[in-house]
């Protein structure tokens, strides 16, 4: 009986070793592996729903659509004061803070200087300004060649932020656009919605 018990324990030990050596245990993905996993998905469209921050009533939607020559950005925003307002993609997809400070700074993976969306050197997240009419409504539309849905310039999971003031395109590090009045996290969207 003792020999059978010892043999059983030995066989069980061998199975456990094989299980551990073949990698059948839970494995965590590194950020690089996770990014590679994300790149397998062919994302065509993304959306951010803008919510007002404390003391403001700014809200709207921003859609991002993959085009042949870049990503088409379309924003429709309400509740603004008339005039120009800084419009940027920020590093973190976290709009929880009452002043949207939880979204971090401008999305800038290349560690470049702040600039206009048409500048050769700019933050990836520098989308310029939206201009609100006398009713506080703003419409923005352009095709951007810096932002992407995959890779180092991916905007998925980051945040769109609208500021109280105008982005002057020269003040560092963020264009002196003032407080953050609305924020929305960018998520993958359905290609068609009803």
Secondary structure, DSSP 4 states (H G I P E B T S, - for coil): -HHHHHHHHHHHHHHHHHHHHTT-S--PPPHHHHHHHHHTS---EEEEEEEEPTT---EEEEEEEEETTEEEEEEEEESPPSEEEEEEEESS----STTSGGG-SB--TT------TTSSS--TTEEEEEEE-TTS-EEEEEEESS-BSSGGGB-TT-EEEEESS---SSSTTTTT--SEEEEEEEEE--SS--
